[in-house]
């Protein structure tokens, strides 16, 4: 039995998570072992996030999804077997998810996200919402802020993906490496690397900061040359979902592209080329793995309080196949 900070790990757990304990320390693994995570939206992206979170060794994961398994899910959702077509997506994911790590408590919840009362979200340490409307994201984030629950929003449209983190006031430690002079006076300078652990704090804004961000500012115009039109593209795709109550569909590609361009002209004129909408239909498995891995890593860093999480938006650009960070609102 291994104990730290009042939390115990069995010998089997210590052996199972040995590599992780060596990587980020026993105290961080203890925090993970006590964490309860909600993943709402078990599509291809949600499955990737769930996989990495379950393997990390948290206490419990709840998979929330009221959708049924469709043929399109098999392109990226590896937790659902082909025999589960037409059944609930969260329940169909449960068996394979549990096989990843039998020591994690898993639960499937088939209720619609919008019908969940505010009190529901307060029972988790981290809430990760995928595929929700803007109204729901704002509601749930506000609830999480009030209850001091860490909040993540994430999505994937084709090969374009993002995540947003609202960690409120987040405390963490990180290792700082410095050169220390070890030579004596009048000798040739010799140094060695010394690592010290430093406590830090970051303040994160609410999801509303994404809606309030000024895409037409001069400072963002300079960023467009580096990062492309990812932020305004995110707003266009989110508004399409809000208006149509769904995401763009490949089998309605021409009609949906026309709707997307109309929304673009309303809120982000001249910022997004038409070619940027080429890769936003259906979820692509490699992109789900990249974005899902990035989101899960941020959740693990948040719970373990080891190293600085991204502040505060991660974006994956399909044209350059690169991910980058934008800091929106708040003080980094």
C-alpha positions in Angstrom: 0.0 0.0 0.0 1.3 3.4 -1.0 -0.1 6.6 0.6 0.3 10.3 0.0 -1.9 13.3 1.0 -4.3 10.9 2.7 -5.0 9.0 -0.6 -3.9 5.4 -0.9 -2.8 3.4 -3.9 -2.7 -0.4 -3.8 0.4 -2.2 -4.7 -1.2 -3.3 -8.0 -2.1 0.3 -8.8 1.4 1.5 -7.9 2.7 -1.2 -10.3 0.2 -0.4 -13.1 0.9 3.4 -12.9 4.6 3.1 -12.3 5.7 4.9 -15.5 3.2 7.8 -14.8 4.4 8.1 -11.2 8.0 8.3 -12.5 6.9 11.0 -15.0 4.8 13.4 -12.9 5.3 12.1 -9.3 3.3 10.2 -6.7 1.3 13.2 -5.5 0.1 14.0 -9.0 -1.0 10.4 -9.5 -2.9 10.5 -6.2 -4.8 13.5 -7.4 -5.7 11.7 -10.6 -6.8 8.6 -8.6 -9.3 10.8 -6.7 -10.7 12.6 -9.8 -14.2 12.2 -11.2 -14.5 13.2 -14.9 -17.6 13.9 -17.0 -17.3 13.5 -20.8 -20.5 14.6 -22.5 -20.6 13.7 -26.2 -19.1 10.3 -27.0 -18.4 10.8 -30.7 -15.0 10.1 -32.2 -13.4 13.0 -30.4 -15.1 12.0 -27.1 -13.8 8.4 -27.5 -10.2 9.6 -27.9 -10.5 11.8 -24.8 -12.1 9.1 -22.8 -9.4 6.6 -23.8 -6.6 8.7 -22.6 -8.4 9.8 -19.4 -9.2 6.2 -18.5 -5.7 5.0 -19.1 -4.3 7.7 -16.8 -6.0 6.1 -13.8 -8.7 8.5 -12.6 -11.2 7.4 -10.1 -14.4 7.6 -12.2 -15.5 8.6 -15.7 -19.1 9.2 -16.7 -19.9 9.0 -20.5 -23.0 11.1 -21.3 -24.7 10.8 -24.7 -28.3 10.5 -25.8 -27.4 9.8 -29.5 -27.6 6.4 -31.1 -24.7 4.7 -33.0 -24.8 5.6 -36.7 -22.7 4.3 -39.7 -20.7 7.6 -39.7 -19.5 6.9 -36.1 -17.4 3.9 -37.4 -15.1 6.4 -39.1 -13.6 7.6 -35.8 -15.5 6.2 -32.8 -13.4 3.1 -32.0 -15.2 2.3 -28.7 -18.4 1.2 -30.3 -18.6 -2.3 -32.0 -20.3 -2.6 -35.4 -22.9 -4.8 -33.8 -24.1 -1.8 -31.7 -25.6 0.1 -34.7 -28.8 1.9 -33.6 -28.1 1.5 -29.8 -27.2 4.3 -27.4 -23.6 5.6 -28.1 -22.6 5.9 -24.4 -23.8 2.4 -23.5 -22.3 0.9 -26.6 -18.9 2.4 -25.6 -18.9 1.1 -22.1 -17.5 -2.4 -22.6 -14.4 -1.5 -24.6 -13.8 1.6 -22.5 -13.8 -0.6 -19.3 -11.3 -3.0 -20.9 -8.8 -0.2 -21.2 -8.6 0.0 -17.4 -10.8 -2.2 -15.1 -9.7 -0.1 -12.1 -11.6 3.0 -13.2 -15.3 3.3 -12.3 -17.3 3.8 -15.6 -20.9 4.8 -16.0 -23.0 5.5 -19.1 -25.7 8.2 -18.9 -28.2 8.3 -21.8 -30.1 11.5 -20.8 -30.0 14.6 -23.0 -27.4 17.1 -22.0 -29.9 20.0 -22.0 -32.1 18.2 -19.6 -29.4 17.8 -17.0 -30.0 20.1 -14.0 -27.3 22.5 -12.8 -26.7 20.4 -9.7 -25.6 17.4 -11.9 -22.4 19.0 -13.0 -21.3 20.0 -9.5 -20.5 16.3 -8.6 -17.5 16.2 -10.9 -13.9 17.5 -10.7 -13.7 18.1 -14.4 -16.5 18.6 -17.0 -15.7 18.2 -20.7 -18.5 19.1 -23.1 -18.4 18.0 -26.8 -20.9 18.9 -29.5 -23.1 21.3 -27.5 -24.8 24.5 -28.5 -23.5 27.9 -27.4 -26.3 28.3 -25.0 -25.5 25.0 -23.2 -21.8 25.8 -23.1 -22.4 29.1 -21.4 -24.9 27.6 -18.9 -22.7 24.7 -17.9 -19.6 26.8 -17.7 -21.4 29.3 -15.4 -22.4 26.4 -13.2 -18.9 25.0 -13.1 -17.5 28.4 -12.2 -19.9 28.7 -9.3 -19.0 25.2 -8.0 -15.2 25.6 -8.8 -15.4 22.7 -11.2 -12.8 22.7 -14.1 -14.6 23.2 -17.4 -13.5 22.2 -20.9 -15.3 22.6 -24.2 -14.0 20.7 -27.3 -15.2 20.0 -30.8 -14.1 18.5 -34.1 -15.6 19.4 -37.5 -14.0 17.2 -40.1 -10.3 17.9 -39.6 -10.7 21.2 -37.8 -10.8 21.0 -34.0 -10.5 23.1 -30.9 -10.7 23.1 -27.1 -11.4 25.8 -24.6 -10.4 25.6 -20.9 -12.0 27.5 -18.1 -10.0 26.6 -15.0 -10.9 29.7 -13.1 -8.0 30.3 -10.7 -5.7 27.4 -11.2 -2.8 26.5 -9.0 0.0 24.2 -10.2 3.7 23.5 -10.0 6.2 23.3 -12.7 9.9 22.4 -13.0 12.2 25.2 -13.8 15.7 24.4 -15.2 18.5 26.8 -14.7 22.2 26.9 -15.2 24.2 27.0 -11.9 27.9 28.1 -11.9 30.0 25.5 -10.2 33.5 26.7 -11.2 35.7 28.5 -8.7 36.8 32.1 -9.1 39.3 32.7 -11.9 38.6 29.3 -13.4 37.0 28.7 -16.7 33.3 29.0 -16.2 31.6 25.6 -15.6 27.9 25.2 -15.1 25.4 22.4 -14.3 21.7 22.2 -14.8 19.6 22.5 -11.6 15.9 21.8 -11.5 13.7 23.5 -9.0 9.9 23.2 -8.5 8.0 26.5 -8.6 4.4 27.1 -7.6 2.3 29.2 -10.0 -1.2 30.5 -10.6 -3.1 31.2 -13.8 -6.5 33.0 -14.1 -8.9 31.8 -16.8 -11.9 33.6 -18.2 -15.4 32.1 -18.8 -16.5 30.7 -22.2 -18.2 34.1 -22.9 -14.7 35.4 -23.7 -14.8 33.3 -27.0 -18.0 35.1 -28.0 -16.7 38.6 -27.0 -13.4 38.2 -28.8 -12.9 40.9 -31.5 -11.7 39.2 -34.7 -11.5 42.6 -36.5 -8.9 44.1 -34.1 -5.5 45.0 -35.5 -3.8 42.7 -33.0 -5.7 39.7 -34.3 -5.1 40.7 -37.9 -1.4 40.2 -37.3 -2.1 36.8 -35.8 -4.0 35.7 -38.9 -0.8 35.5 -40.9 0.6 33.0 -38.4 -2.4 30.9 -37.3 -4.9 31.4 -40.1 -8.6 32.0 -39.6 -9.2 29.3 -37.0 -10.9 31.5 -34.4 -13.5 33.1 -36.7 -14.0 29.7 -38.4 -14.9 28.3 -34.9 -17.5 30.9 -34.5 -19.1 30.2 -37.9 -19.3 26.5 -37.2 -20.7 27.0 -33.8 -23.4 29.4 -35.1 -24.3 26.8 -37.8 -24.9 24.3 -35.1 -27.0 26.8 -33.1 -29.1 27.7 -36.1 -29.5 24.2 -37.7 -29.4 22.1 -34.5 -26.8 19.9 -36.2 -23.4 20.0 -37.7 -22.6 20.2 -41.5 -23.3 17.0 -43.3 -21.3 15.5 -46.2 -24.4 14.2 -48.0 -25.8 17.8 -47.9 -22.5 19.4 -48.7 -23.5 21.9 -51.3 -26.5 23.3 -49.3 -24.6 23.3 -46.0 -21.6 25.1 -47.6 -23.9 27.8 -48.9 -25.3 28.2 -45.3 -21.8 28.4 -43.9 -20.7 31.0 -46.3 -23.8 33.1 -45.5 -22.9 32.9 -41.8 -19.3 33.8 -42.6 -20.4 36.9 -44.5 -22.5 38.0 -41.5 -19.9 37.7 -38.7 -16.5 37.3 -40.3 -16.4 39.0 -43.7 -13.1 38.7 -45.6 -11.5 36.7 -42.7 -12.2 33.2 -43.9 -11.6 31.9 -47.4 -14.1 29.5 -48.9 -11.4 26.8 -49.0 -11.3 26.8 -45.2 -14.7 25.0 -45.3 -13.4 22.1 -47.3 -12.5 19.9 -44.3 -15.4 20.5 -41.9 -17.7 17.6 -42.9 -17.9 14.5 -40.7 -15.2 13.6 -38.1 -11.8 12.3 -39.4 -10.1 9.7 -37.2 -6.5 11.1 -37.3 -7.7 14.6 -36.4 -9.8 13.1 -33.6 -6.7 11.4 -32.2 -4.7 14.6 -32.3 -7.3 16.9 -30.8 -8.5 14.2 -28.3 -5.0 13.6 -27.2 -4.3 17.3 -26.7 -7.6 17.7 -24.7 -6.9 14.7 -22.5 -3.4 15.8 -21.8 -4.7 19.2 -20.6 -7.3 17.5 -18.3 -4.5 15.3 -16.9 -2.3 18.3 -16.3 -5.2 20.2 -14.7 -6.1 17.4 -12.3 -2.5 16.5 -11.4 -1.6 20.1 -10.9 1.6 19.4 -12.7 2.9 21.8 -15.3 1.0 24.8 -16.9 -2.2 24.0 -18.8 -2.8 25.8 -22.1 -4.2 29.3 -21.6 -6.8 28.9 -22.9 -7.8 27.9 -26.5 -6.2 25.1 -28.5 -6.8 25.1 -32.2 -5.9 22.5 -34.8 -5.6 23.8 -38.4 -6.1 21.2 -41.1 -4.3 23.2 -43.8 -1.0 23.3 -41.9 -1.7 20.2 -39.8 -0.5 22.2 -36.8 -1.9 22.9 -33.4 -1.4 26.2 -31.7 -2.6 28.1 -28.6 -4.5 31.4 -28.4 -4.9 33.3 -25.1 -8.4 34.9 -25.1 -9.4 37.1 -22.2 -8.1 36.9 -18.7 -4.6 37.4 -17.5 -2.0 34.7 -18.4 
